[in-house]
């Protein structure tokens, strides 16, 4: 069997804060839990990544309740857990690329929060580094965002843009949790 690591990105309580605005995909947490349960049952490696924000006022700053993992991660025993201060999990406190390569892991499933920031960036970097990346779109969510001209893109539009960027750019295969679990 080929080893596939589940990269669970920033599933933190702070993303429940109204600070972020309207979100999409209310089913994301159930899909996150389903992936975690499947990986735990199969014995495949789980990597938990936590965002330690350095921005003043962010609910994700260390020492804040929002920095803690959400309850969907309760009881999960990851093979690796580390923090980061930027979007990509490949640029955290651990050299994720070296850790994966030392274990002969070339396949990744990316899920977590936020679809178009940390999850997409991690998938893009993983694809650039030569990993076979699968992106569990329905096991992610994001928030409405205002552009430089004042135009607001909805969380659903941003999620679709991420799917298009990853697929069209050849960075990752974008699929549903159901497809991953069936495979």
Secondary structure, 3 states (H helix, E strand, C coil): CCCEEEEEECCEHHHHCHHHCCECCCCHHHHHHHHHHHHHHHCCCEEEEEECECCCCCCCECCCHHHCECHHHCCCCCCEEEEECCCCHHHCCCCHHHHHHHCCCCEEEEEEECHHHHHHHHHHHHHHCCCEEEEEEEEEECECEECCCCCEECHHHHHHHHHHHHHHCCCCEEECHHHHHHC
